Amino acid sequence: MIKLFRSKLYVALLLMVVVLFFGVLGYRYIADYSWIDALYMTIITVTTVGFSEVRPMDIEGKIFTVVLIVTSVFIFGFAISVITEYLLSRNSPQKLKLKKVKNTIDKLSNHVVVCGFGRNGMQAAERLKAYKKPFVVIERDKELLEKYDDDILFMEGDANEDEVLLAAGIDRAKYLIVTLPDDAANLFVVLSARQLNTNLFIISRASQVTSQRKLQLAGANKVIMPDKIGGDHMASLVVMPDLITFMDKLSVEGEHTTNLEEVAIEDFSDQMDCSSLRDLDLRRKTGCTIIGYIAPDGEYIINPEADLPLQPKSKVIVLGRPEQIRKLNEMFHIELS
Protein backbone atom coordinates (compact mmCIF):
# COMPACT_ATOMS: atom_id res chain seq x y z
CA MET A 1 0.00 0.00 0.00
CA ILE A 2 2.80 2.41 0.87
CA LYS A 3 4.51 1.63 -2.45
CA LEU A 4 1.28 2.49 -4.30
CA PHE A 5 1.00 5.83 -2.48
CA ARG A 6 4.65 6.53 -3.21
CA SER A 7 4.26 5.95 -6.97
CA LYS A 8 1.17 8.18 -7.05
CA LEU A 9 3.11 10.82 -5.14
CA TYR A 10 5.89 10.79 -7.73
CA VAL A 11 3.33 11.20 -10.52
CA ALA A 12 1.67 14.12 -8.72
CA LEU A 13 4.98 15.90 -8.12
CA LEU A 14 6.00 15.35 -11.75
CA LEU A 15 2.72 16.83 -13.00
CA MET A 16 3.17 19.88 -10.77
CA VAL A 17 6.67 20.47 -12.17
CA VAL A 18 5.35 20.07 -15.73
CA VAL A 19 2.62 22.67 -15.09
CA LEU A 20 5.17 25.13 -13.72
CA PHE A 21 7.45 24.69 -16.73
CA PHE A 22 4.46 24.94 -19.06
CA GLY A 23 3.39 28.21 -17.41
CA VAL A 24 6.85 29.77 -17.41
CA LEU A 25 7.51 28.90 -21.06
CA GLY A 26 4.03 30.05 -22.09
CA TYR A 27 4.30 33.48 -20.46
CA ARG A 28 7.84 33.84 -21.75
CA TYR A 29 7.09 33.18 -25.41
CA ILE A 30 3.32 33.80 -25.78
CA ALA A 31 2.92 36.87 -23.55
CA ASP A 32 6.52 38.00 -24.14
CA TYR A 33 7.37 38.36 -20.41
CA SER A 34 10.88 38.20 -18.98
CA TRP A 35 11.89 34.97 -17.25
CA ILE A 36 11.33 36.44 -13.78
CA ASP A 37 7.95 37.93 -14.75
CA ALA A 38 6.96 34.65 -16.40
CA LEU A 39 7.78 32.72 -13.21
CA TYR A 40 5.90 35.30 -11.11
CA MET A 41 2.81 35.11 -13.33
CA THR A 42 2.90 31.29 -13.30
CA ILE A 43 3.06 31.11 -9.49
CA ILE A 44 0.23 33.62 -8.86
CA THR A 45 -1.89 31.95 -11.53
CA VAL A 46 -1.60 28.30 -10.40
CA THR A 47 -1.97 29.27 -6.72
CA THR A 48 -4.97 31.55 -7.49
CA VAL A 49 -3.83 34.21 -5.01
CA GLY A 50 -5.50 36.99 -7.02
CA PHE A 51 -2.56 39.36 -7.45
CA SER A 52 -2.61 41.75 -10.42
CA GLU A 53 -0.86 41.06 -13.70
CA VAL A 54 2.62 42.38 -14.33
CA ARG A 55 1.23 44.28 -17.30
CA PRO A 56 -1.88 44.00 -19.50
CA MET A 57 -1.90 40.95 -21.77
CA ASP A 58 -3.12 40.53 -25.31
CA ILE A 59 -5.77 37.99 -26.30
CA GLU A 60 -3.24 35.17 -26.74
CA GLY A 61 -1.90 35.73 -23.23
CA LYS A 62 -5.40 35.72 -21.76
CA ILE A 63 -6.33 32.49 -23.53
CA PHE A 64 -3.09 30.87 -22.28
CA THR A 65 -3.87 32.05 -18.74
CA VAL A 66 -7.33 30.44 -18.87
CA VAL A 67 -5.81 27.15 -20.06
CA LEU A 68 -3.14 27.30 -17.34
CA ILE A 69 -5.71 27.99 -14.59
CA VAL A 70 -7.98 25.10 -15.63
CA THR A 71 -5.04 22.70 -15.99
CA SER A 72 -3.39 23.68 -12.71
CA VAL A 73 -6.64 23.44 -10.71
CA PHE A 74 -7.09 19.79 -11.65
CA ILE A 75 -3.42 18.84 -11.32
CA PHE A 76 -2.82 20.66 -8.02
CA GLY A 77 -6.09 19.29 -6.63
CA PHE A 78 -4.95 15.76 -7.51
CA ALA A 79 -1.49 16.41 -6.04
CA ILE A 80 -2.86 17.75 -2.75
CA SER A 81 -5.15 14.73 -2.33
CA VAL A 82 -2.31 12.30 -3.04
CA ILE A 83 0.12 14.06 -0.69
CA THR A 84 -2.49 14.19 2.08
CA GLU A 85 -3.34 10.50 1.65
CA TYR A 86 0.35 9.58 1.68
CA LEU A 87 1.10 11.55 4.83
CA LEU A 88 -1.92 10.13 6.65
CA SER A 89 -0.98 6.58 5.67
CA ARG A 90 2.52 7.08 7.07
CA ASN A 91 1.43 8.82 10.26
CA SER A 92 -1.81 7.04 11.15
CA PRO A 93 -2.09 6.05 14.83
CA GLN A 94 -1.82 2.36 13.93
CA LYS A 95 1.31 2.89 11.85
CA LEU A 96 2.91 4.99 14.58
CA LYS A 97 2.04 2.37 17.18
CA LEU A 98 3.54 -0.47 15.10
CA LYS A 99 6.68 1.60 14.58
CA LYS A 100 6.96 2.24 18.31
CA VAL A 101 6.56 -1.48 19.08
CA LYS A 102 9.22 -2.37 16.50
CA ASN A 103 11.66 0.15 17.98
CA THR A 104 11.03 -1.23 21.47
CA ILE A 105 11.61 -4.83 20.35
CA ASP A 106 14.77 -3.87 18.47
CA LYS A 107 16.26 -2.58 21.75
CA LEU A 108 15.60 -5.85 23.64
CA SER A 109 18.23 -8.50 24.33
CA ASN A 110 18.29 -11.58 26.58
CA HIS A 111 14.51 -11.37 26.61
CA VAL A 112 11.81 -14.04 26.36
CA VAL A 113 9.82 -14.81 23.22
CA VAL A 114 6.40 -16.40 23.81
CA CYS A 115 4.77 -18.08 20.81
CA GLY A 116 0.98 -18.20 21.15
CA PHE A 117 -1.32 -16.33 23.50
CA GLY A 118 -3.84 -18.98 24.41
CA ARG A 119 -4.47 -20.20 27.95
CA ASN A 120 -0.87 -21.30 28.56
CA GLY A 121 0.60 -18.31 26.79
CA MET A 122 -1.45 -15.92 28.92
CA GLN A 123 -0.34 -17.68 32.12
CA ALA A 124 3.29 -17.51 31.02
CA ALA A 125 2.93 -13.81 30.22
CA GLU A 126 1.39 -13.07 33.62
CA ARG A 127 4.23 -14.81 35.43
CA LEU A 128 6.87 -13.06 33.33
CA LYS A 129 5.23 -9.71 34.10
CA ALA A 130 5.29 -10.56 37.80
CA TYR A 131 9.01 -11.25 37.64
CA LYS A 132 9.54 -8.16 35.45
CA LYS A 133 11.11 -10.22 32.69
CA PRO A 134 11.12 -8.48 29.30
CA PHE A 135 9.19 -10.55 26.77
CA VAL A 136 7.53 -10.44 23.37
CA VAL A 137 4.42 -12.41 22.43
CA ILE A 138 3.96 -13.66 18.86
CA GLU A 139 0.26 -13.97 18.03
CA ARG A 140 -1.75 -13.84 14.81
CA ASP A 141 -5.23 -13.39 16.33
CA LYS A 142 -5.98 -9.69 15.82
CA GLU A 143 -8.80 -9.72 18.39
CA LEU A 144 -6.36 -10.77 21.10
CA LEU A 145 -3.87 -8.16 19.93
CA GLU A 146 -6.44 -5.40 20.17
CA LYS A 147 -7.61 -6.59 23.60
CA TYR A 148 -4.24 -6.87 25.33
CA ASP A 149 -1.80 -4.74 23.32
CA ASP A 150 -1.83 -1.93 25.90
CA ASP A 151 -0.23 -4.20 28.52
CA ILE A 152 1.85 -6.63 26.47
CA LEU A 153 4.44 -6.25 23.73
CA PHE A 154 3.00 -8.12 20.74
CA MET A 155 4.43 -9.13 17.38
CA GLU A 156 1.62 -9.90 14.95
CA GLY A 157 2.26 -12.88 12.68
CA ASP A 158 2.75 -16.62 12.37
CA ALA A 159 5.47 -18.03 14.64
CA ASN A 160 6.23 -20.65 11.98
CA GLU A 161 7.79 -17.95 9.79
CA ASP A 162 11.45 -17.10 10.32
CA GLU A 163 10.82 -13.45 9.48
CA VAL A 164 8.34 -13.14 12.35
CA LEU A 165 10.71 -14.85 14.80
CA LEU A 166 13.52 -12.52 13.78
CA ALA A 167 11.24 -9.50 14.08
CA ALA A 168 10.54 -10.60 17.68
CA GLY A 169 14.31 -10.62 18.31
CA ILE A 170 14.76 -14.40 18.49
CA ASP A 171 18.44 -14.03 17.55
CA ARG A 172 18.99 -11.84 20.65
CA ALA A 173 16.58 -13.65 22.99
CA LYS A 174 17.61 -15.87 25.90
CA TYR A 175 14.45 -17.96 26.23
CA LEU A 176 11.67 -19.20 23.97
CA ILE A 177 8.32 -20.45 25.29
CA VAL A 178 6.25 -22.29 22.66
CA THR A 179 2.59 -22.69 23.67
CA LEU A 180 0.81 -23.38 20.38
CA PRO A 181 -2.05 -25.91 20.67
CA ASP A 182 -0.74 -28.11 17.84
CA ASP A 183 2.32 -30.29 18.52
CA ALA A 184 3.36 -30.24 14.84
CA ALA A 185 3.36 -26.42 14.86
CA ASN A 186 5.37 -26.40 18.10
CA LEU A 187 7.88 -28.81 16.54
CA PHE A 188 8.33 -26.57 13.51
CA VAL A 189 8.81 -23.45 15.67
CA VAL A 190 11.38 -25.24 17.85
CA LEU A 191 13.33 -26.38 14.77
CA SER A 192 13.32 -22.89 13.25
CA ALA A 193 14.25 -21.14 16.49
CA ARG A 194 17.12 -23.53 17.20
CA GLN A 195 18.57 -22.80 13.76
CA LEU A 196 18.27 -19.04 14.31
CA ASN A 197 19.77 -19.05 17.82
CA THR A 198 21.84 -22.01 18.97
CA ASN A 199 22.18 -20.62 22.52
CA LEU A 200 18.44 -20.26 23.05
CA PHE A 201 16.82 -22.06 25.99
CA ILE A 202 13.60 -23.49 24.55
CA ILE A 203 10.57 -24.56 26.58
CA SER A 204 7.82 -26.17 24.54
CA ARG A 205 4.31 -27.36 25.24
CA ALA A 206 3.25 -30.86 24.17
CA SER A 207 -0.19 -32.42 24.06
CA GLN A 208 0.81 -35.98 23.21
CA VAL A 209 3.33 -38.15 25.06
CA THR A 210 4.80 -39.24 21.72
CA SER A 211 5.64 -35.61 20.91
CA GLN A 212 7.97 -35.14 23.88
CA ARG A 213 10.91 -37.02 22.41
CA LYS A 214 10.46 -35.40 18.99
CA LEU A 215 10.47 -31.90 20.47
CA GLN A 216 13.61 -32.67 22.44
CA LEU A 217 15.33 -33.98 19.31
CA ALA A 218 14.26 -30.82 17.48
CA GLY A 219 16.06 -28.71 20.07
CA ALA A 220 13.70 -28.12 23.01
CA ASN A 221 15.48 -28.00 26.37
CA LYS A 222 12.31 -28.65 28.34
CA VAL A 223 8.97 -30.13 27.25
CA ILE A 224 5.89 -29.50 29.39
CA MET A 225 2.58 -31.34 29.19
CA PRO A 226 -0.04 -29.01 30.76
CA ASP A 227 -2.79 -31.64 30.70
CA LYS A 228 -0.64 -34.11 32.64
CA ILE A 229 0.38 -31.46 35.17
CA GLY A 230 -3.25 -30.41 35.60
CA GLY A 231 -4.36 -33.99 36.24
CA ASP A 232 -1.59 -34.59 38.78
CA HIS A 233 -2.51 -31.33 40.51
CA MET A 234 -6.17 -32.26 40.83
CA ALA A 235 -5.32 -35.74 42.16
CA SER A 236 -2.92 -34.21 44.68
CA LEU A 237 -5.72 -31.97 45.96
CA VAL A 238 -7.51 -35.16 46.97
CA VAL A 239 -4.50 -36.88 48.54
CA MET A 240 -2.86 -33.89 50.28
CA PRO A 241 -5.09 -30.82 49.84
CA ASP A 242 -3.47 -28.58 52.47
CA LEU A 243 0.04 -29.11 51.12
CA ILE A 244 -1.04 -28.35 47.53
CA THR A 245 -2.93 -25.25 48.67
CA PHE A 246 0.21 -24.10 50.50
CA MET A 247 2.30 -24.67 47.37
CA ASP A 248 -0.21 -22.61 45.36
CA LYS A 249 0.33 -19.76 47.79
CA LEU A 250 3.97 -19.65 46.70
CA SER A 251 2.84 -18.65 43.23
CA VAL A 252 2.11 -15.14 42.01
CA GLU A 253 -0.55 -13.43 44.07
CA GLY A 254 -2.03 -10.03 44.72
CA GLU A 255 -0.06 -7.21 43.14
CA HIS A 256 2.16 -9.58 41.16
CA THR A 257 4.47 -10.52 44.02
CA THR A 258 6.42 -13.72 44.55
CA ASN A 259 7.48 -15.83 47.50
CA LEU A 260 10.43 -17.64 45.90
CA GLU A 261 13.67 -16.32 44.48
CA GLU A 262 16.66 -17.89 42.75
CA VAL A 263 19.91 -16.07 43.56
CA ALA A 264 23.43 -16.64 42.22
CA ILE A 265 26.15 -16.98 44.84
CA GLU A 266 28.10 -14.25 43.05
CA ASP A 267 25.39 -11.76 44.04
CA PHE A 268 26.42 -12.36 47.66
CA SER A 269 30.17 -13.01 47.34
CA ASP A 270 30.73 -9.76 45.45
CA GLN A 271 29.54 -7.83 48.53
CA MET A 272 30.56 -9.99 51.50
CA ASP A 273 32.85 -12.81 52.54
CA CYS A 274 30.89 -16.03 52.56
CA SER A 275 32.19 -19.58 52.40
CA SER A 276 29.06 -21.37 53.66
CA LEU A 277 25.33 -20.87 53.96
CA ARG A 278 25.79 -19.97 57.61
CA ASP A 279 27.90 -16.95 56.60
CA LEU A 280 25.06 -15.58 54.52
CA ASP A 281 22.78 -15.41 57.58
CA LEU A 282 19.82 -14.49 55.36
CA ARG A 283 17.23 -15.48 57.97
CA ARG A 284 18.41 -12.80 60.40
CA LYS A 285 19.17 -10.14 57.79
CA THR A 286 16.10 -10.44 55.58
CA GLY A 287 13.73 -13.00 57.07
CA CYS A 288 14.18 -15.28 54.02
CA THR A 289 14.95 -18.97 54.40
CA ILE A 290 17.23 -20.96 52.10
CA ILE A 291 15.31 -24.08 51.04
CA GLY A 292 17.51 -25.28 48.19
CA TYR A 293 21.00 -25.23 46.74
CA ILE A 294 21.96 -25.77 43.10
CA ALA A 295 25.56 -26.88 42.60
CA PRO A 296 27.59 -25.76 39.55
CA ASP A 297 27.14 -29.22 38.00
CA GLY A 298 23.35 -28.90 38.26
CA GLU A 299 22.88 -31.08 41.37
CA TYR A 300 19.89 -30.02 43.51
CA ILE A 301 20.11 -30.19 47.29
CA ILE A 302 16.84 -29.75 49.18
CA ASN A 303 17.00 -28.06 52.61
CA PRO A 304 20.83 -27.82 52.66
CA GLU A 305 22.81 -27.79 55.90
CA ALA A 306 24.07 -24.46 57.23
CA ASP A 307 27.72 -25.56 56.93
CA LEU A 308 27.39 -26.47 53.24
CA PRO A 309 30.35 -24.85 51.43
CA LEU A 310 29.44 -22.41 48.68
CA GLN A 311 30.96 -22.92 45.25
CA PRO A 312 31.36 -20.38 42.44
CA LYS A 313 28.57 -20.41 39.84
CA SER A 314 26.17 -22.09 42.25
CA LYS A 315 22.74 -20.80 43.27
CA VAL A 316 20.43 -20.80 46.28
CA ILE A 317 16.65 -20.96 46.37
CA VAL A 318 15.17 -18.71 49.05
CA LEU A 319 11.65 -18.67 50.49
CA GLY A 320 10.02 -15.65 52.04
CA ARG A 321 7.05 -13.34 52.08
CA PRO A 322 6.94 -10.76 49.28
CA GLU A 323 8.25 -7.97 51.50
CA GLN A 324 11.13 -10.22 52.64
CA ILE A 325 12.04 -11.07 49.06
CA ARG A 326 12.03 -7.36 48.21
CA LYS A 327 14.27 -6.66 51.21
CA LEU A 328 16.69 -9.36 50.02
CA ASN A 329 16.85 -7.89 46.52
CA GLU A 330 17.35 -4.36 47.81
CA MET A 331 19.96 -5.30 50.41
CA PHE A 332 22.20 -7.15 47.94
CA HIS A 333 21.26 -5.06 44.89
CA ILE A 334 19.94 -8.12 43.08
CA GLU A 335 18.45 -7.50 39.67
CA LEU A 336 16.02 -10.00 38.18
CA SER A 337 17.70 -11.39 35.06
MOFENNOR-V695002 format. One line per field, one symbol per residue. phi: phi as a letter, one per 30 degrees, with the letter a starting at -180 (. if undefined). psi: psi as a letter, one per 20 degrees, with the letter a starting at -180 (. if undefined). A space follows every 10 residues. Layout:
BEGIN
phi: ???
psi: ???
END
This chain:
BEGIN
phi: .ddddddddd dddddddddd ddddddddcd cicddddddd ddddddchdi ddddaecddd dddddddddd ddeddddddd dddddddddd cdeddddddd ddddddddah cccccjbddd dddddddddd dhddabccbc dddddddcdd cbdcbdlcdd cdddddddid dcdcbbccbd dcdddddddd ddddddbdcd cccbdbccdd deddddddkd dbbccedddd dddddddddb dddddddddd ddbhdhcbcb bcbdeddcdd badbcbdddd hddddbjdcd cabcdedjdc cdhddddddc ceicbbccca dedddddddd dchdcdc
psi: ghhghgghgg gghghggggg gggghghghg ilrrgghggg hgghghilij rrqgrqqahg hggggggggg ghggghgggg ggggggghhh kqhgghghgg gghghhiqqk apppoplbgh ggggggghhh jkppqpppqi ohghghhjih hqoqopapii phhgghhjkh iirhqpookq iphggggggg gghhhhohjp oppqqqhqhi ighghghijp hqppnhgggg ghgghhhggm hhghhghhii aprcllrqiq qppqhhhghi iqppirhhhg lhghhiiqpo iqporhjjpp opmqqhjpqp qqkrqqpqpr qghhghgghh gjlppp.
END
